[in-house]
Amino acid sequence: MGRAGSPESMVEGARPSPLIRRFEPADFNAVSSLEEEGSGSRYGSRVFIRQASVLFSPFFFVAELGDAVTGYAIGGLTAADAGEGWVIRLKIVEGHRSRGMGHLLLDAAVTSLAAAGADKVLLTVAPGNTKAIGLYRKYGFLETGFKAGYFGTGEDRIIMEFRTLPAGRS
């Protein structure tokens, strides 16, 4: 039996399924390059990914299709409230968007945060990013706020929240 995304696992005419797994050091260059696409800063992207791989390793996932990293998600628990988690990043390679990969990565991040004790997961999204907003709504996130200038002038964000029951609680 082939692994997800391999030719052996494909049904004729069907898209291959990505393998969702935890970030590994060998993913650094591919993930840093994808991060750089959005920021335009090679150095800043590499610093962020390197630090995220250390600080958020239990909540850092990649999507792999064949031998290529095609997306990633990073989550984290807040220091002030371990019951609160955040999805810090969710990025998919341009040619692989709208194929379910974002949902799989989001699910990996949310599930891992819930297993670590988060009963709510938050994220921010640009108001104009309608595809991402649709993905988050479909997953069950609700819009709970709006922050003008969240990341500086002209960088407004919608705050979205997902309520979950962490593992071990009933």
KERO-432498 format. One line per field, with one value per atom (N, C-alpha, C): residue number from 1; x, y, z; residue in one letter. Coordinates in Angstrom, 1 decimal, m for minus. Each point is the difference from the previous one (the first is absolute). Layout:
<sites>
torvo = [NUM:...]
px = [X:...]
py = [Y:...]
pz = [Z:...]
torfi = [A:...]
</sites>
This chain:
<sites>
torvo = [1:1:1:2:2:2:3:3:3:4:4:4:5:5:5:6:6:6:7:7:7:8:8:8:9:9:9:10:10:10:11:11:11:12:12:12:13:13:13:14:14:14:15:15:15:16:16:16:17:17:17:18:18:18:19:19:19:20:20:20:21:21:21:22:22:22:23:23:23:24:24:24:25:25:25:26:26:26:27:27:27:28:28:28:29:29:29:30:30:30:31:31:31:32:32:32:33:33:33:34:34:34:35:35:35:36:36:36:37:37:37:38:38:38:39:39:39:40:40:40:41:41:41:42:42:42:43:43:43:44:44:44:45:45:45:46:46:46:47:47:47:48:48:48:49:49:49:50:50:50:51:51:51:52:52:52:53:53:53:54:54:54:55:55:55:56:56:56:57:57:57:58:58:58:59:59:59:60:60:60:61:61:61:62:62:62:63:63:63:64:64:64:65:65:65:66:66:66:67:67:67:68:68:68:69:69:69:70:70:70:71:71:71:72:72:72:73:73:73:74:74:74:75:75:75:76:76:76:77:77:77:78:78:78:79:79:79:80:80:80:81:81:81:82:82:82:83:83:83:84:84:84:85:85:85:86:86:86:87:87:87:88:88:88:89:89:89:90:90:90:91:91:91:92:92:92:93:93:93:94:94:94:95:95:95:96:96:96:97:97:97:98:98:98:99:99:99:100:100:100:101:101:101:102:102:102:103:103:103:104:104:104:105:105:105:106:106:106:107:107:107:108:108:108:109:109:109:110:110:110:111:111:111:112:112:112:113:113:113:114:114:114:115:115:115:116:116:116:117:117:117:118:118:118:119:119:119:120:120:120:121:121:121:122:122:122:123:123:123:124:124:124:125:125:125:126:126:126:127:127:127:128:128:128:129:129:129:130:130:130:131:131:131:132:132:132:133:133:133:134:134:134:135:135:135:136:136:136:137:137:137:138:138:138:139:139:139:140:140:140:141:141:141:142:142:142:143:143:143:144:144:144:145:145:145:146:146:146:147:147:147:148:148:148:149:149:149:150:150:150:151:151:151:152:152:152:153:153:153:154:154:154:155:155:155:156:156:156:157:157:157:158:158:158:159:159:159:160:160:160:161:161:161:162:162:162:163:163:163:164:164:164:165:165:165:166:166:166:167:167:167:168:168:168:169:169:169:170:170:170]
px = [0.8:m0.8:0.9:m0.3:0.8:m0.4:1.0:m0.4:m0.8:m0.7:m0.8:0.8:m0.6:0.7:0.8:0.3:0.8:m0.8:0.6:m0.8:m0.8:0.5:m0.7:m1.3:m0.1:m1.1:m1.1:0.3:m1.0:m1.0:m1.2:m1.0:0.0:m0.2:0.1:m1.0:0.4:m0.8:m0.2:0.4:m0.1:1.3:m0.1:1.2:0.6:1.4:0.7:m0.3:0.0:m0.2:1.3:0.1:1.2:0.2:1.3:0.3:0.2:m0.7:0.1:0.8:1.1:0.9:0.7:0.7:0.7:1.2:0.3:1.1:1.3:0.9:1.3:1.1:1.2:1.1:0.2:m0.2:0.3:m1.0:m1.1:m1.0:0.3:1.0:0.4:0.0:0.8:0.1:m1.3:m0.7:m1.3:m1.0:m0.1:m1.0:0.4:1.3:0.5:m0.2:0.1:m0.3:m1.4:m0.9:m1.5:m0.3:0.6:m0.2:0.5:1.1:0.6:m0.9:m0.8:m0.9:m1.0:m0.4:m0.9:0.6:1.2:0.7:1.0:0.6:1.0:1.3:0.2:1.2:0.6:1.1:0.6:0.5:0.7:0.5:m1.1:m0.9:m1.1:m0.8:m0.2:m0.8:0.8:1.3:0.8:0.1:0.1:0.1:m1.4:m1.1:m1.3:m0.1:0.2:m0.1:0.9:1.2:1.0:m0.6:m0.4:m0.5:m1.3:m0.9:m1.2:0.2:1.0:0.3:0.4:0.6:0.4:m1.1:m0.6:m1.0:m1.4:m0.4:m1.3:0.0:1.1:0.2:m1.2:m0.7:m1.1:m1.2:0.0:m1.1:0.4:1.1:0.5:m0.1:m0.8:m0.3:0.3:0.3:0.2:m0.9:m0.3:m0.7:1.0:0.1:1.0:m0.8:0.4:m0.6:1.1:0.1:1.2:1.2:1.0:1.1:0.1:m1.1:0.0:m0.9:0.5:m0.8:m0.9:m1.3:m1.0:m0.8:0.3:m0.6:0.4:m0.4:0.4:m1.0:m0.1:m0.8:0.8:m0.1:0.7:m1.1:0.0:m0.9:0.8:m0.6:0.7:m1.0:0.4:m0.8:0.5:m0.9:0.4:0.7:0.9:0.7:m0.9:m0.9:m0.9:m1.2:m0.4:m1.2:0.2:0.4:0.2:m1.2:m1.2:m1.2:m0.3:0.9:m0.2:1.2:m0.4:1.0:m0.2:1.0:0.0:0.5:m0.7:0.6:0.8:1.3:0.9:0.2:0.1:0.2:m0.7:m0.5:m0.6:0.3:0.9:0.4:0.0:m0.5:0.0:0.7:0.8:0.6:m1.2:0.2:m1.0:m0.7:0.7:m0.7:m0.7:0.1:m0.7:m1.1:m0.4:m1.1:m1.3:m1.0:m1.4:m0.1:0.8:0.0:m0.1:m0.4:m0.1:1.2:1.1:1.3:m0.1:m0.6:m0.1:m0.9:m1.0:m0.9:0.8:0.8:0.7:1.1:0.7:1.0:m0.7:m1.1:m0.7:m0.5:m0.5:m0.4:1.1:1.2:1.1:0.4:0.0:0.4:m1.1:m1.2:m1.1:0.0:0.1:m0.1:1.2:1.2:1.2:m0.2:m0.5:m0.2:m1.1:m1.0:m1.1:0.6:0.8:0.7:0.9:0.5:0.9:m0.7:m1.4:m0.8:m0.7:0.1:m0.7:m1.5:m0.8:m1.5:m0.5:0.9:m0.4:1.3:m0.2:1.1:m0.4:0.9:m0.2:1.0:m0.4:0.9:m0.4:0.8:m0.3:0.1:m0.8:0.0:m0.3:0.6:m0.2:m1.4:m0.8:m1.3:m0.2:1.0:m0.1:0.3:0.4:0.4:m1.2:m0.9:m1.3:0.1:1.0:0.1:0.4:0.9:0.4:m1.2:m0.7:m1.1:m1.0:m0.3:m0.9:0.5:1.3:0.5:m0.2:0.3:m0.1:m1.5:m0.9:m1.4:m0.5:0.4:m0.4:0.5:1.2:0.6:m0.8:m0.6:m0.8:0.5:0.9:0.5:m1.1:m0.2:m0.9:0.7:m0.5:0.6:m0.4:1.0:m0.2:0.4:0.7:0.5:0.7:0.3:0.7:1.0:1.2:1.1:0.6:m0.4:0.7:1.4:0.9:1.4:0.7:m0.6:0.6:1.5:0.4:1.4:0.7:m0.7:0.5:m1.0:0.3:m0.9:m0.4:m1.3:m0.5:0.1:0.3:0.1:m1.1:m1.2:m1.2:m0.1:m0.6:m0.3:m1.3:m0.6:m1.2:0.5:m0.5:0.3:m1.1:0.5:m0.9:0.3:m1.0:0.1:m0.7:0.6:m0.5:0.0:m1.2:m0.1:0.1:0.9:0.2:0.0:m0.2:0.1:1.4:0.9:1.4:m0.1:0.9:0.1:0.1:m0.7:0.0:m1.1:m0.7:m1.0:m1.4:m0.9:m1.4:m1.0]
py = [m1.2:1.2:1.2:1.0:1.2:1.0:0.9:1.1:1.0:0.9:1.0:0.9:0.3:0.8:m0.7:m1.3:m0.8:m0.6:m0.3:m0.5:m1.3:m0.8:m1.2:0.3:1.1:0.4:0.7:0.3:0.7:m0.8:0.4:m0.6:0.7:m0.7:0.7:1.1:1.2:1.2:0.8:m0.6:0.7:0.7:1.1:0.7:m0.8:0.0:m0.6:0.7:m0.8:0.6:0.4:1.2:0.3:m0.7:m0.2:m0.5:1.1:0.1:1.0:m0.6:0.7:m0.5:1.2:m0.3:1.0:0.5:1.3:0.6:m0.8:m0.1:m0.6:0.9:m0.1:1.0:0.0:m1.2:0.0:0.8:0.5:0.8:1.5:0.3:1.4:0.9:m0.4:0.8:0.2:m1.1:0.1:0.8:m0.1:0.8:1.4:0.3:1.4:0.7:m0.7:0.5:0.4:m0.9:0.3:1.2:0.1:1.1:1.3:m0.1:1.2:0.6:m0.9:0.5:1.1:m0.2:1.0:1.2:m0.2:1.1:0.8:m0.6:0.6:0.1:m0.5:0.1:m1.4:m0.3:m1.3:m0.2:1.0:m0.1:m0.2:0.9:0.0:m1.3:m0.5:m1.3:m1.1:m0.1:m1.0:0.0:1.2:0.2:m0.5:0.5:m0.4:m1.6:m0.6:m1.4:m0.8:0.4:m0.6:0.1:1.2:0.1:m0.7:0.0:m0.7:m1.5:m0.5:m1.5:m0.4:1.0:m0.3:0.2:1.2:0.4:m0.7:m0.3:m0.6:m1.4:m0.7:m1.3:m1.0:0.0:m1.0:0.4:1.3:0.6:0.4:m0.5:0.5:m1.2:0.2:m1.1:0.4:m0.9:0.2:m1.0:0.5:m0.9:m0.4:m1.2:m0.5:m0.8:0.3:m0.6:m0.6:m1.3:m0.5:0.2:0.7:0.4:1.5:0.7:1.5:0.4:1.0:0.6:1.0:m0.1:0.8:0.9:0.0:0.9:m0.3:0.9:m0.2:0.8:m0.4:0.6:0.0:1.2:0.1:0.5:m0.7:0.4:0.2:0.5:0.2:0.3:m0.4:0.4:1.3:0.8:1.3:m0.3:0.8:m0.1:0.3:1.0:0.4:m0.9:m0.8:m0.8:m1.3:m1.1:m1.2:m0.6:0.6:m0.4:0.7:0.9:0.8:m0.4:m0.4:m0.2:0.9:0.1:0.9:m0.8:0.2:m0.4:1.2:m0.1:1.1:0.2:m1.1:0.0:m1.2:0.2:m1.0:0.4:m0.6:0.3:m1.2:0.2:m1.0:0.5:m0.8:0.4:0.3:1.1:0.5:m1.0:m0.9:m1.0:m1.1:0.0:m1.1:0.5:1.2:0.6:m0.5:0.1:m0.5:m1.4:m0.8:m1.5:m0.8:0.7:m0.7:m0.1:0.5:m0.1:1.0:1.2:0.9:m0.6:m0.6:m0.7:m1.0:m0.8:m1.1:0.6:1.1:0.6:0.7:0.7:0.7:m1.1:m1.1:m1.0:m0.6:m0.2:m0.5:1.0:1.3:1.0:0.1:0.1:0.1:m1.2:m1.2:m1.3:0.0:0.4:m0.1:1.0:1.2:1.0:m0.5:m0.6:m0.5:m1.1:m0.9:m1.1:0.5:1.2:0.7:0.8:0.1:0.6:1.3:0.4:1.2:m0.3:0.8:m0.1:1.0:0.9:0.9:0.3:0.1:0.3:1.2:1.0:1.2:0.1:0.9:0.4:1.3:0.7:1.2:m0.2:0.8:m0.1:1.3:0.3:1.3:0.0:1.1:0.1:m0.3:0.2:m0.2:m1.5:m0.8:m1.4:m0.9:0.2:m0.7:m1.5:m0.5:m1.5:m0.5:0.6:m0.4:0.1:1.1:0.2:m1.1:m0.4:m1.1:m1.3:m0.3:m1.2:0.0:1.1:0.0:m0.1:0.6:m0.1:m1.4:m0.6:m1.4:m1.0:0.3:m0.8:0.2:1.1:0.3:1.2:0.8:1.2:1.1:0.8:1.1:1.3:1.0:1.4:0.6:0.3:0.6:1.4:0.5:1.4:0.5:1.3:0.7:0.9:0.0:0.9:0.8:1.3:0.9:0.1:0.0:0.2:m1.1:m1.2:m1.1:m0.2:0.0:m0.1:1.3:1.1:1.3:0.7:1.2:0.7:m0.8:m0.1:m0.7:m1.5:m0.5:m1.5:m0.4:0.2:m0.4:m1.5:m0.5:m1.5:m0.3:m1.0:m0.6:m1.1:0.0:m1.0:m1.1:m1.2:m1.2:m0.9:m0.7:m0.9:m1.4:m1.0:m1.4:m0.5:m0.5:m0.6:m1.5:m0.6:m1.4:m0.6:m1.3:m0.6:m0.8:0.5:m0.6:m1.5:m0.8:m1.4:m0.1:m1.0:m0.3:0.8:0.9:0.8:m0.5:0.0:m0.4:0.9]
pz = [0.0:0.0:0.0:m0.9:m0.1:1.1:0.3:0.9:m0.7:0.8:m0.5:m1.0:m1.1:m1.0:m1.0:0.2:m0.9:m1.1:m1.1:m1.2:0.4:0.9:0.4:0.7:0.7:0.8:m0.8:m1.3:m0.8:m0.7:0.0:m0.8:m1.3:m1.1:m1.3:m0.1:m0.4:0.0:1.3:1.1:1.3:0.3:0.8:0.4:1.1:0.1:1.1:1.3:1.1:1.3:0.6:0.6:0.6:1.3:0.4:1.3:0.9:1.1:1.1:1.1:0.3:1.0:0.7:1.1:0.8:m0.8:0.2:m0.6:0.4:m0.9:0.3:m0.5:0.6:m0.4:m1.5:m0.7:m1.5:m0.7:0.6:m0.6:0.0:0.7:0.2:m1.2:m1.0:m1.2:m0.8:m0.1:m0.8:0.8:1.3:0.7:0.1:0.1:0.1:m1.4:m1.1:m1.3:m0.1:0.5:m0.1:0.9:1.2:0.9:m0.7:m0.7:m0.6:m1.1:m0.7:m1.0:0.5:1.2:0.6:0.6:0.5:0.8:m0.9:m1.0:m0.8:0.7:1.2:0.7:0.2:m0.7:0.2:1.4:0.5:1.4:1.0:m0.1:1.0:0.0:m1.2:m0.2:0.7:m0.3:0.6:1.5:0.5:1.5:0.6:m0.6:0.5:0.0:m1.2:m0.1:1.0:0.1:0.9:1.4:0.5:1.3:0.2:m0.9:0.1:0.1:m0.7:0.1:1.4:0.7:1.4:1.0:m0.1:0.9:m0.1:m1.2:m0.3:m0.6:0.2:m0.7:0.2:1.1:0.1:m0.9:m0.5:m0.7:m1.4:m0.5:m1.3:m1.0:m1.0:m0.9:m1.5:m0.8:m1.4:m0.8:m1.2:m1.0:m1.0:m0.3:m1.0:m1.1:m1.2:m1.1:m0.9:m0.1:m0.6:1.0:m0.6:0.9:0.3:m0.4:0.2:1.1:0.8:1.0:m0.7:0.1:m0.7:0.9:1.3:0.9:1.5:0.9:1.4:0.9:1.2:1.0:1.3:0.7:1.3:1.0:1.1:1.1:1.3:1.0:1.3:1.1:1.2:1.2:0.6:0.5:0.6:1.4:0.3:1.3:1.2:m0.2:1.0:0.3:m1.0:0.1:m0.8:0.6:m0.7:m0.7:0.4:m0.6:m1.3:m0.4:m1.2:m1.0:m1.2:m1.0:m1.2:m0.8:m1.2:m1.2:m1.1:m1.3:m0.5:0.0:m0.3:m1.5:m0.7:m1.4:m0.6:m1.2:m0.9:m1.4:m0.7:m1.4:m0.8:m1.3:m1.0:m1.2:m0.7:m1.3:m1.0:m0.7:m0.9:m0.8:m0.7:m0.9:0.7:1.4:0.7:0.9:m0.1:0.8:m0.5:0.9:m0.3:m0.4:0.6:m0.2:1.3:1.1:1.2:0.9:m0.5:0.8:1.2:m0.2:1.1:1.1:m0.3:1.0:0.8:m0.7:0.7:0.9:m0.4:0.8:1.2:m0.3:1.1:1.1:m0.5:0.9:0.8:m0.6:0.8:1.1:m0.3:0.9:1.2:m0.4:1.0:0.9:m0.6:0.8:0.9:m0.4:0.9:1.1:m0.3:1.1:1.0:m0.5:0.9:0.9:m0.6:0.8:1.0:m0.2:1.0:1.0:m0.1:1.0:m0.4:m1.3:m0.4:m0.2:0.6:m0.2:m1.0:m0.4:m1.1:m0.8:m1.3:m0.9:m0.8:0.0:m0.7:m1.2:m0.9:m1.1:m0.5:m0.8:m0.7:m1.5:m0.7:m1.4:m0.6:m1.1:m0.7:m0.5:0.1:m0.5:m1.4:m0.8:m1.5:m0.4:1.0:m0.3:0.1:m1.0:0.1:m0.1:m0.7:m0.1:1.4:0.7:1.3:1.0:m0.1:0.9:m0.2:m1.3:m0.3:0.5:m0.1:0.6:1.5:0.7:1.4:0.5:m0.7:0.3:m0.2:m1.1:m0.3:1.1:0.5:1.1:1.3:0.2:1.2:0.8:m0.6:0.7:m0.2:1.0:0.0:0.1:m0.7:0.1:1.4:0.8:1.3:0.2:m1.0:0.2:m1.3:0.0:m1.1:0.7:m0.5:0.6:m1.2:0.0:m1.0:0.4:m1.0:0.2:0.9:0.0:0.9:m0.2:m1.3:m0.3:m0.5:0.3:m0.4:m1.0:m0.4:m0.8:m1.3:m0.2:m1.2:0.1:1.1:0.2:1.0:m0.4:0.8:0.1:1.0:0.1:0.6:m0.5:0.7:1.0:1.2:1.0:m0.1:m0.1:m0.1:1.1:0.5:1.1:m0.2:0.4:m0.1:1.5:0.4:1.3:m0.1:0.8:0.0:1.4:0.1:1.3:0.0:0.8:0.0:0.4:m0.4:0.3:1.5:0.6:1.4:0.8:m0.6:0.7:m0.5:0.9:m0.5:0.6]
torfi = [M:M:M:G:G:G:R:R:R:A:A:A:G:G:G:S:S:S:P:P:P:E:E:E:S:S:S:M:M:M:V:V:V:E:E:E:G:G:G:A:A:A:R:R:R:P:P:P:S:S:S:P:P:P:L:L:L:I:I:I:R:R:R:R:R:R:F:F:F:E:E:E:P:P:P:A:A:A:D:D:D:F:F:F:N:N:N:A:A:A:V:V:V:S:S:S:S:S:S:L:L:L:E:E:E:E:E:E:E:E:E:G:G:G:S:S:S:G:G:G:S:S:S:R:R:R:Y:Y:Y:G:G:G:S:S:S:R:R:R:V:V:V:F:F:F:I:I:I:R:R:R:Q:Q:Q:A:A:A:S:S:S:V:V:V:L:L:L:F:F:F:S:S:S:P:P:P:F:F:F:F:F:F:F:F:F:V:V:V:A:A:A:E:E:E:L:L:L:G:G:G:D:D:D:A:A:A:V:V:V:T:T:T:G:G:G:Y:Y:Y:A:A:A:I:I:I:G:G:G:G:G:G:L:L:L:T:T:T:A:A:A:A:A:A:D:D:D:A:A:A:G:G:G:E:E:E:G:G:G:W:W:W:V:V:V:I:I:I:R:R:R:L:L:L:K:K:K:I:I:I:V:V:V:E:E:E:G:G:G:H:H:H:R:R:R:S:S:S:R:R:R:G:G:G:M:M:M:G:G:G:H:H:H:L:L:L:L:L:L:L:L:L:D:D:D:A:A:A:A:A:A:V:V:V:T:T:T:S:S:S:L:L:L:A:A:A:A:A:A:A:A:A:G:G:G:A:A:A:D:D:D:K:K:K:V:V:V:L:L:L:L:L:L:T:T:T:V:V:V:A:A:A:P:P:P:G:G:G:N:N:N:T:T:T:K:K:K:A:A:A:I:I:I:G:G:G:L:L:L:Y:Y:Y:R:R:R:K:K:K:Y:Y:Y:G:G:G:F:F:F:L:L:L:E:E:E:T:T:T:G:G:G:F:F:F:K:K:K:A:A:A:G:G:G:Y:Y:Y:F:F:F:G:G:G:T:T:T:G:G:G:E:E:E:D:D:D:R:R:R:I:I:I:I:I:I:M:M:M:E:E:E:F:F:F:R:R:R:T:T:T:L:L:L:P:P:P:A:A:A:G:G:G:R:R:R:S:S:S]
</sites>
